[in-house]
Amino acid sequence: MKLYSDLATKAVLPFSDFLLGTTVSKKLRLLSKSQYWSTDEIKEYQFKKLVLLIDHAYNNVPYYNLIYNEKGIKPSDITSLEDLRHLPIITKKEIKSNFKYFISKKVLSHSPLVSRTGGTTGIPMRYLSTKDSTSMLWATTFRGWQWAGYEFGDKRSTLAGTSLIPNDKVTIKQILRTSFERHLPLPSVHINEQIFTEHSKKLIRFKPRFIRGFPSILYEFSKFVKKNAISGIKPLAIFSTAEKLYPFQRQSLENVFSCQVFDNYSNPESGGNAYECKHHNGFHLGEEWAITEILNNEENKVQKGEEGNLIFTNLHNLAMPIIRYQSDDLGTLSNDTCKCGRTLPLLSSLDGRVSDNLRFFNGNTINGPMAIHIFRLFHQILDYQIVQNYDDCLEINIVKGSDYRHSHEEKIRDILSHHCGNGVRININYMKNIKRSKGGKKRMIVVNN
């Protein structure tokens, strides 16, 4: 196992970078050092990246050029990281409504990749990303996993699902990638004993050292394993992601599988990321990929120990710069330092990733985050919300974009009907906006039954 890990790290990963045009291995080496940098060193790194980013955005991105000129802001005005506060905050809705104006005039020189994000509590959005930013995504992910003992090439399995689209085919590229990474994906759109039985058999045969997934799915699976006295699933650690991990879920997972659970946060479009280390006293913010601000509703910086809105600036995406991006997530900066010795700031709490499972009278269940991911494919939707008041009906509230068509409604109905099962009504309502709470938060899934 150690031999394969060494080979994967020293040869296979660099070769993969060569084929794909990425720089994951190079950035991973940087991150292994920068996690111990002083505050001055990380600020110097961020400021150099920020100066280049703002200059590029002003001169090459129509939207930023327009709004910066309206406010009388020039790139030369940014003389420190603190000056970032003078720039306007942008939202997903702004990006969706002005998509082409956020794209750099030099986009082709950055070999852009088209990505989509929905987020457990976010509005669905497509965006362009550079290979530089994508490399940071994987490098920060691998670093976070390494804090739990992961070595590149270790066997891992994911309980989350790859697609909610019926009859969606897995590509040869995906098959080769999962084989190369020794990764076993276990689709978990529906949660029932038959599926968990099959998952258990595959996990026992595969023997993954690490298991990753949505905490709500992992929690239900842990209860199934305990109830049926299943043995042979012995991961070194479990990675929880995409939604809020509750203490009772962590306790169940650690008791059943006799290992630690490592939670993480990631906002790929903006570069926001944070991971737990083995001390579990907060989330280490990855400051090399993005600048993180924590602000109150008046857009002022909050004090340590106070909860605020997470605002991110991606330092590595010149194809479609994301500057001062409102993530719709909440976080609290900790007063503590970590015993692990890493100098990266700690978030003592994260919020905004809570969702509910959808359960129907016919016995079908759809995991909340998986239901939300349907809308990642529909960039024509500006906003949405799934409401369940009864176990035989779903209310889908949608804010349409200008390019939304009736065919999109039919596709949404087909997908939801396929997973909800017979007898469940799908009502689609069109609205001007989706109501938020007094605190400005919005639940993507509301279950009232």
C-alpha positions as CSV (number, residue, x, y, z in Angstrom):
1,M,0.0,0.0,0.0
2,K,2.8,2.4,0.9
3,L,4.6,1.5,-2.4
4,Y,1.5,2.4,-4.4
5,S,1.1,5.6,-2.5
6,D,4.7,6.7,-3.1
7,L,4.3,5.8,-6.8
8,A,1.0,7.7,-7.1
9,T,2.5,10.8,-5.4
10,K,5.8,10.9,-7.2
11,A,4.8,9.6,-10.7
12,V,1.1,9.0,-11.3
13,L,-0.1,12.4,-10.0
14,P,2.5,14.5,-11.9
15,F,1.8,12.4,-15.0
16,S,-1.9,13.1,-14.6
17,D,-1.1,16.8,-14.3
18,F,0.9,16.6,-17.6
19,L,-2.0,15.0,-19.4
20,L,-4.7,17.3,-18.1
21,G,-2.7,20.5,-18.0
22,T,-3.2,20.9,-14.2
23,T,-0.7,21.6,-11.5
24,V,-2.1,19.7,-8.5
25,S,1.2,18.1,-7.4
26,K,3.0,21.4,-7.5
27,K,0.3,23.2,-5.5
28,L,0.1,20.3,-3.0
29,R,3.8,20.9,-2.3
30,L,3.1,24.6,-1.8
31,L,0.2,23.9,0.5
32,S,2.2,21.5,2.6
33,K,4.5,24.4,3.4
34,S,2.1,27.4,3.5
35,Q,-0.1,25.8,6.2
36,Y,2.8,26.7,8.6
37,W,3.4,30.2,7.2
38,S,3.3,33.3,9.5
39,T,0.4,35.7,9.2
40,D,2.7,38.2,7.3
41,E,3.7,35.5,4.8
42,I,0.2,34.4,4.0
43,K,-0.9,38.1,3.7
44,E,2.0,38.8,1.3
45,Y,1.0,35.9,-0.8
46,Q,-2.6,36.9,-0.9
47,F,-1.9,40.6,-1.7
48,K,0.4,39.7,-4.6
49,K,-2.4,37.5,-6.1
50,L,-5.1,40.1,-5.3
51,V,-3.2,43.0,-7.1
52,L,-3.0,40.9,-10.3
53,L,-6.6,39.8,-10.0
54,I,-8.1,43.3,-9.6
55,D,-5.9,44.7,-12.4
56,H,-7.0,41.8,-14.7
57,A,-10.7,42.1,-13.7
58,Y,-10.7,45.9,-14.3
59,N,-9.1,45.8,-17.7
60,N,-10.6,42.6,-19.1
61,V,-13.9,41.8,-17.4
62,P,-16.8,44.1,-18.5
63,Y,-18.9,43.8,-15.3
64,Y,-16.1,44.7,-12.9
65,N,-14.9,47.5,-15.2
66,L,-18.5,49.0,-15.2
67,I,-19.2,48.8,-11.4
68,Y,-15.7,49.9,-10.4
69,N,-15.9,52.9,-12.7
70,E,-19.3,53.7,-11.3
71,K,-17.8,53.8,-7.8
72,G,-14.7,55.6,-8.9
73,I,-12.4,52.7,-8.1
74,K,-9.1,52.1,-9.9
75,P,-6.8,49.1,-9.4
76,S,-4.1,51.5,-8.0
77,D,-6.5,52.2,-5.1
78,I,-5.9,48.7,-3.8
79,T,-2.8,49.2,-1.7
80,S,-3.5,46.6,1.0
81,L,-5.8,43.6,1.8
82,E,-7.9,46.0,3.9
83,D,-8.8,48.0,0.8
84,L,-10.8,45.0,-0.5
85,R,-13.7,46.3,1.6
86,H,-14.1,49.2,-0.8
87,L,-15.1,46.8,-3.6
88,P,-18.8,45.8,-4.0
89,I,-20.0,42.4,-2.9
90,I,-21.5,40.2,-5.7
91,T,-24.1,37.5,-5.5
92,K,-25.0,34.4,-7.5
93,K,-28.0,36.1,-8.8
94,E,-25.9,39.0,-10.2
95,I,-23.6,36.5,-11.9
96,K,-26.4,34.5,-13.4
97,S,-28.2,37.6,-14.7
98,N,-25.0,39.0,-16.2
99,F,-23.1,35.8,-17.0
100,K,-21.4,36.8,-20.2
101,Y,-20.2,40.1,-18.7
102,F,-18.3,38.3,-15.9
103,I,-16.2,36.4,-18.5
104,S,-12.7,37.7,-19.2
105,K,-11.9,39.0,-22.7
106,K,-8.9,36.8,-22.5
107,V,-10.9,33.8,-21.4
108,L,-9.5,31.5,-24.2
109,S,-5.9,32.0,-23.0
110,H,-6.9,30.4,-19.7
111,S,-8.3,27.1,-21.1
112,P,-11.6,27.5,-19.2
113,L,-13.6,24.6,-17.8
114,V,-17.4,24.9,-17.5
115,S,-18.6,24.0,-14.0
116,R,-21.9,24.1,-12.2
117,T,-22.7,24.5,-8.5
118,G,-25.9,24.4,-6.6
119,G,-24.8,24.1,-3.0
120,T,-27.0,22.8,-0.2
121,T,-28.2,26.3,0.5
122,G,-27.3,28.1,-2.6
123,I,-28.8,29.2,-5.9
124,P,-27.8,27.0,-8.9
125,M,-25.1,28.6,-11.1
126,R,-22.8,27.7,-13.9
127,Y,-19.3,29.3,-14.0
128,L,-16.0,29.1,-15.8
129,S,-13.0,28.0,-14.0
130,T,-9.3,27.9,-14.9
131,K,-7.1,24.8,-14.6
132,D,-5.2,26.9,-12.0
133,S,-8.3,27.2,-9.8
134,T,-9.3,23.5,-10.4
135,S,-5.8,22.5,-9.4
136,M,-6.2,24.4,-6.1
137,L,-9.5,22.7,-5.6
138,W,-7.9,19.2,-5.7
139,A,-4.8,20.3,-3.8
140,T,-6.8,21.7,-0.9
141,T,-8.9,18.6,-0.9
142,F,-6.0,16.3,-0.8
143,R,-4.3,18.4,1.9
144,G,-7.5,18.3,4.0
145,W,-7.7,14.5,3.7
146,Q,-4.0,14.2,4.5
147,W,-4.7,15.7,7.9
148,A,-6.8,12.6,8.5
149,G,-4.0,10.3,7.4
150,Y,-4.9,10.0,3.7
151,E,-2.1,9.3,1.3
152,F,-2.7,9.7,-2.5
153,G,-3.8,6.4,-3.9
154,D,-5.5,5.1,-0.7
155,K,-8.7,3.3,-1.4
156,R,-11.8,5.5,-0.8
157,S,-15.5,5.2,-1.3
158,T,-18.2,7.9,-1.6
159,L,-21.9,7.5,-0.5
160,A,-23.6,10.4,-2.3
161,G,-24.4,9.5,-5.9
162,T,-23.1,10.7,-9.2
163,S,-26.3,11.8,-10.9
164,L,-30.1,12.2,-10.4
165,I,-30.8,12.0,-14.1
166,P,-32.5,8.7,-15.1
167,N,-30.4,6.4,-17.4
168,D,-27.4,8.8,-17.1
169,K,-24.4,7.0,-18.5
170,V,-21.0,6.9,-16.8
171,T,-18.2,8.0,-19.3
172,I,-15.0,6.0,-19.9
173,K,-13.1,9.0,-18.5
174,Q,-15.0,8.7,-15.3
175,I,-14.4,4.9,-15.1
176,L,-10.7,5.4,-15.7
177,R,-10.4,8.2,-13.2
178,T,-12.1,6.2,-10.4
179,S,-9.9,3.2,-11.1
180,F,-6.8,5.4,-11.1
181,E,-7.8,7.0,-7.8
182,R,-8.9,3.6,-6.4
183,H,-12.3,5.2,-5.7
184,L,-15.6,3.4,-5.4
185,P,-18.6,5.6,-5.9
186,L,-21.9,4.3,-4.3
187,P,-24.9,6.2,-5.6
188,S,-27.3,7.0,-2.7
189,V,-30.1,9.0,-4.2
190,H,-32.6,6.7,-2.5
191,I,-32.1,5.5,1.0
192,N,-33.5,2.0,1.8
193,E,-32.4,-1.3,3.1
194,Q,-31.9,-3.0,-0.3
195,I,-29.5,-0.3,-1.4
196,F,-27.6,-0.3,1.9
197,T,-27.3,-4.1,1.7
198,E,-25.7,-3.8,-1.7
199,H,-23.4,-0.9,-0.5
200,S,-22.3,-3.0,2.5
201,K,-21.3,-6.0,0.3
202,K,-19.3,-3.7,-2.0
203,L,-17.6,-2.0,0.8
204,I,-16.6,-5.2,2.5
205,R,-15.1,-6.5,-0.8
206,F,-13.4,-3.2,-1.6
207,K,-12.0,-2.4,1.9
208,P,-11.7,1.4,1.6
209,R,-9.4,3.1,4.0
210,F,-11.6,6.2,3.8
211,I,-15.4,6.8,3.3
212,R,-16.8,10.1,2.2
213,G,-20.4,11.4,1.9
214,F,-23.3,13.5,3.0
215,P,-23.7,13.2,6.8
216,S,-27.4,12.5,6.5
217,I,-26.7,9.5,4.3
218,L,-23.7,8.3,6.3
219,Y,-25.8,8.5,9.5
220,E,-28.6,6.4,8.1
221,F,-26.1,3.9,6.8
222,S,-24.4,3.7,10.2
223,K,-27.8,2.8,11.8
224,F,-28.3,0.2,9.1
225,V,-24.9,-1.4,9.8
226,K,-25.5,-1.4,13.5
227,K,-29.0,-2.8,13.2
228,N,-27.9,-5.7,11.0
229,A,-24.6,-6.3,12.9
230,I,-22.6,-6.0,9.8
231,S,-18.8,-6.4,10.2
232,G,-15.9,-5.9,7.8
233,I,-16.3,-2.2,7.1
234,K,-13.3,-0.7,8.8
235,P,-12.3,2.7,7.4
236,L,-9.4,4.7,8.9
237,A,-11.5,7.8,8.8
238,I,-14.8,9.2,7.5
239,F,-15.0,12.5,5.5
240,S,-18.3,14.4,6.0
241,T,-19.2,17.0,3.4
242,A,-21.9,19.1,1.7
243,E,-24.3,19.6,4.6
244,K,-24.2,20.4,8.3
245,L,-22.8,17.5,10.4
246,Y,-24.7,17.2,13.7
247,P,-23.1,15.9,16.9
248,F,-25.5,12.9,17.1
249,Q,-24.5,12.0,13.5
250,R,-20.8,12.2,14.3
251,Q,-21.2,10.1,17.4
252,S,-23.1,7.4,15.6
253,L,-20.5,7.2,12.8
254,E,-17.6,7.1,15.2
255,N,-19.2,4.5,17.4
256,V,-20.3,2.2,14.6
257,F,-17.1,2.4,12.5
258,S,-14.6,2.9,15.3
259,C,-12.9,5.8,13.6
260,Q,-12.8,9.6,13.6
261,V,-15.1,11.8,11.4
262,F,-13.5,14.7,9.6
263,D,-15.9,17.5,8.4
264,N,-15.1,20.0,5.8
265,Y,-16.5,23.0,3.9
266,S,-16.0,23.9,0.2
267,N,-17.3,26.6,-2.1
268,P,-15.6,25.8,-5.4
269,E,-16.7,28.8,-7.4
270,S,-15.3,31.2,-4.9
271,G,-12.4,29.1,-3.6
272,G,-13.7,29.1,-0.1
273,N,-12.6,26.0,1.8
274,A,-12.0,24.8,5.4
275,Y,-11.1,21.4,6.9
276,E,-10.9,19.8,10.3
277,C,-7.6,18.3,11.5
278,K,-7.3,15.5,14.0
279,H,-7.9,17.8,17.0
280,H,-11.4,18.7,15.8
281,N,-11.5,22.1,17.5
282,G,-12.6,24.0,14.4
283,F,-12.1,24.3,10.6
284,H,-8.8,25.4,9.2
285,L,-9.4,28.0,6.5
286,G,-7.5,27.4,3.3
287,E,-6.3,31.0,2.7
288,E,-4.1,30.2,-0.4
289,W,-7.0,29.6,-2.7
290,A,-9.2,32.4,-1.5
291,I,-9.4,35.5,0.7
292,T,-12.1,35.0,3.4
293,E,-14.0,37.9,5.0
294,I,-16.6,37.4,7.7
295,L,-19.1,40.3,7.7
296,N,-22.3,41.3,9.4
297,N,-25.4,42.4,7.6
298,E,-24.0,46.0,7.3
299,E,-21.0,44.6,5.5
300,N,-18.7,45.4,8.5
301,K,-16.0,42.9,9.7
302,V,-17.2,41.0,12.8
303,Q,-15.1,40.2,15.8
304,K,-13.7,36.8,16.6
305,G,-16.4,34.7,18.3
306,E,-19.2,36.5,16.3
307,E,-21.1,34.8,13.5
308,G,-21.1,36.5,10.2
309,N,-21.6,36.1,6.4
310,L,-18.8,34.3,4.6
311,I,-17.5,36.4,1.7
312,F,-14.8,34.9,-0.6
313,T,-12.4,36.1,-3.3
314,N,-11.0,33.4,-5.6
315,L,-7.3,34.3,-6.2
316,H,-6.8,31.7,-8.9
317,N,-9.6,32.2,-11.5
318,L,-8.8,34.7,-14.2
319,A,-11.2,33.2,-16.7
320,M,-14.2,34.4,-14.7
321,P,-13.0,36.3,-11.6
322,I,-15.1,35.9,-8.5
323,I,-14.4,38.9,-6.2
324,R,-16.1,39.4,-2.9
325,Y,-18.6,36.7,-3.4
326,Q,-21.6,36.3,-1.0
327,S,-21.7,32.6,-0.3
328,D,-25.0,32.5,1.6
329,D,-23.1,30.6,4.3
330,L,-22.4,31.7,7.9
331,G,-19.3,31.2,9.9
332,T,-17.6,32.2,13.2
333,L,-13.9,32.9,13.5
334,S,-12.4,31.3,16.5
335,N,-10.2,32.9,19.2
336,D,-8.2,29.7,19.6
337,T,-5.1,28.4,18.0
338,C,-4.8,24.7,17.1
339,K,-2.5,22.2,18.8
340,C,-1.6,20.8,15.4
341,G,0.8,23.8,14.9
342,R,-0.8,25.0,11.6
343,T,-1.2,28.7,11.4
344,L,-4.3,28.8,9.2
345,P,-7.2,30.6,10.9
346,L,-9.9,28.5,12.6
347,L,-13.6,28.7,12.1
348,S,-15.3,27.5,15.3
349,S,-18.6,27.0,13.5
350,L,-20.2,26.8,10.0
351,D,-23.8,27.1,9.2
352,G,-26.0,27.3,6.1
353,R,-25.7,23.7,4.9
354,V,-28.8,22.3,6.5
355,S,-31.2,20.3,4.5
356,D,-34.0,17.7,5.0
357,N,-34.8,14.4,3.5
358,L,-37.9,13.9,1.4
359,R,-40.0,10.9,2.5
360,F,-43.2,9.8,0.6
361,F,-46.2,7.6,1.4
362,N,-45.0,5.0,-1.1
363,G,-41.9,4.3,0.9
364,N,-39.5,6.2,-1.4
365,T,-37.0,8.6,0.2
366,I,-34.8,11.2,-1.5
367,N,-31.8,12.6,0.3
368,G,-32.1,16.4,0.5
369,P,-28.8,17.4,-1.0
370,M,-29.3,15.0,-3.9
371,A,-32.7,16.5,-4.6
372,I,-31.1,20.0,-4.6
373,H,-28.4,18.8,-7.1
374,I,-31.1,18.3,-9.8
375,F,-31.2,22.1,-10.3
376,R,-27.4,22.3,-11.0
377,L,-28.3,21.3,-14.6
378,F,-30.7,24.1,-15.1
379,H,-28.8,27.4,-15.3
380,Q,-32.1,28.9,-16.6
381,I,-33.4,28.9,-13.1
382,L,-32.5,32.0,-11.0
383,D,-33.7,30.6,-7.7
384,Y,-35.8,27.8,-6.3
385,Q,-37.1,26.1,-3.2
386,I,-38.5,22.6,-2.6
387,V,-41.5,22.5,-0.1
388,Q,-43.1,19.3,1.2
389,N,-46.3,19.8,3.2
390,Y,-47.7,16.3,2.7
391,D,-46.2,12.9,2.0
392,D,-47.9,12.7,-1.4
393,C,-46.9,16.0,-2.9
394,L,-44.0,18.4,-3.6
395,E,-44.3,22.1,-4.2
396,I,-41.4,23.4,-6.4
397,N,-41.1,27.2,-6.3
398,I,-39.1,28.6,-9.1
399,V,-37.8,32.0,-10.2
400,K,-37.3,31.8,-13.9
401,G,-34.5,33.3,-16.0
402,S,-35.1,34.9,-19.4
403,D,-34.0,31.7,-21.2
404,Y,-36.3,29.3,-19.2
405,R,-38.7,27.3,-21.4
406,H,-41.6,24.9,-20.9
407,S,-39.3,22.1,-21.9
408,H,-37.3,22.7,-18.8
409,E,-40.5,22.3,-16.6
410,E,-41.2,19.0,-18.3
411,K,-37.7,17.8,-17.7
412,I,-37.9,18.7,-14.0
413,R,-41.2,16.9,-13.7
414,D,-39.8,13.8,-15.3
415,I,-36.7,13.7,-13.1
416,L,-38.7,14.3,-9.8
417,S,-41.4,11.9,-10.8
418,H,-38.9,9.2,-11.5
419,H,-37.4,9.5,-8.0
420,C,-40.5,10.3,-6.0
421,G,-42.4,7.3,-7.4
422,N,-46.0,6.7,-8.3
423,G,-48.8,8.7,-6.7
424,V,-46.7,11.8,-5.7
425,R,-47.9,15.0,-7.2
426,I,-45.4,17.6,-8.4
427,N,-46.7,21.2,-8.4
428,I,-44.4,23.8,-9.9
429,N,-45.1,27.4,-8.9
430,Y,-43.4,30.4,-10.6
431,M,-42.5,33.4,-8.4
432,K,-40.7,36.7,-8.6
433,N,-38.6,35.8,-5.6
434,I,-38.1,33.2,-2.9
435,K,-38.9,34.4,0.7
436,R,-36.1,34.4,3.2
437,S,-36.1,34.4,7.0
438,K,-35.8,37.6,9.0
439,G,-32.1,36.9,9.3
440,G,-31.7,36.7,5.5
441,K,-31.3,32.9,5.4
442,K,-33.2,30.7,3.0
443,R,-33.9,27.0,3.3
444,M,-33.6,25.2,0.0
445,I,-35.8,22.4,1.3
446,V,-38.7,23.0,3.7
447,V,-40.4,19.9,5.1
448,N,-43.6,20.6,7.1
449,N,-45.3,17.3,7.2
